[in-house]
């Protein structure tokens, strides 16, 4: 019997959007809230850095400060989503949040 191929041995890794949808199904509005909070913190952080003198050496340098901050936040999008995937389950363990999720889980099943 021939050995299994490597592709057959490893299941396909779900796409980032598929993983985010699963996170939404499990944690509902908490996942969205975490995503927007982290995005807000990142964009405000980049804006503050630009205002404090950080010199961007790209096309974003010619744009306004908010546009440059948005462009920079898109560059670090994989890191932002990694933070969402890691922090959402931790925040969901907080007792009032956990109760909210349990009571309302049936409402956000797609």
Secondary structure, 3 states (H helix, E strand, C coil): CCCCCHHHHCCCCCCHHHHHHHHHHHHCHHHHHHHHHHHHHHHHHHHHHHHCCCCCCCHHHCCCHHHHHHHHHHHCHHHHHHHHHHHHHHHHCCHHHHHHHHHHHHHHCC
